Amino acid sequence: TGFAIVGATDWFAIQLDNVRLETAGPFWRPPVSPCPAAAVGMPLQLRPCARNGLAVEDQVFELLPDWGIFHKPSGLCATAPNASAGAGVVLAKCDPNDVKQQFVNDYTLIRDNLQPISLRAGGGQLHLAGDLHGNLFLESSASSDSGTWHKWSYFPNTRQLRNQYTAIKALGYPMCLALCKEPSRTQEVLIG
């Protein structure tokens, strides 16, 4: 899996001979998930997206036509335990009739740009939101806080729900819906 780009100044046939492609950088092996196994009641969170078109199990979600957000490896769906601002989102057995599992989005446009995702419960007034600390929550209106967002883009090839379609420098590296946050990178220092 990967990408190669060949540029030309016009549309015409190009025949290449003796081409060699090599990986650039260390991120070409399938990543290993740092998250525990999915379970009913597990809170959904955010962490940096897997790179280079590679998928990692804890970030593999499908947007269903009935508005469900389906975690394919576990067979569980995202649900809002309660329809209120600030509430988190957890995994539950899928129930397409449960309005707390119906995350309404523009099923076509979300694949081409950023779109809001609204919870059908609560009259569609609650939006799926996230922050740079890896928290996923519902909010009642678009926040103006820096480091938070309320629009998403879906990448069907890697099955990632991302906070960016194209780079948004203020948000840093793209964050994806996941089963856990990025593990802490702090180190213990023993003194004396």
Residue, then its C-alpha position, 0 to 999 in steps of 0.5 A: t500500500g502506498f502512493a506514487i506521483v508522476g507529474a506532467t505539464d499536460w494530459f498525454a500518455i507516458q511510458l516509463d521504463n526501469v522505474r524503481l520505487e522505494t519507501a521513504g521514512p520508517f512508517w511503511r509497516p502496518p502499525v500496531s494498535p496501542c489500545p486494549a480490545a474493544a468492549v461494550g461500554m468502552p469510551l471512544q477517543l481520538r489519537p493521531c491517524a495511522r499514516n501512509g494509507l495503512a489501517v490500524e484496527d482501533q481506527v477502523f470504523e464504517l459510516l453506515p447508511d442508517w447513520g451508525i458508526f460501526h467499529k468493524p473489527s469488534g462488530l460494535c457501534a458508537t452510542a451516546p449513553n445520554a444525549s447531553a452536551g459534554a457527554g462522551v461516546v462509547l461502544a455498544k451492541c448495534d441497534p439501528n433503531d436507537v436514536k443515540q446511535q444515529f450520527v447524522n451526516d451528509y453521507t456523500l460530502i463527508r468523503d470529500n470535505l469536512q462535515p458536521i455529525s449530529l446525534r439524532a437524539g436531542g433533536g439533532q442539536l448535539h454535534l460530535a466534537g473532539d479536542l487535541h487532548g484526545n477527548l471525544f464528546l457531544e457539544s450543543s454548538a460549534s465551539s470557538d475554542s482553539g484546539t477543538w473541532h466539530k467537523w469530520s471527514y471520512f476516508p473510506n479506503t482506510r475507514q478512518l473518521r478524521n478531523q481534517y481532510t486537508a491540513i489545518k495547521a492549528l490542529g496539528y497532525p490529523m486525529c482519528l476516531a479510535l478506541c484509545k488516546e495516544p499513550s503518554r510519552t512521559q518518562e519516569v526519572l528516578i532520582g538518587 
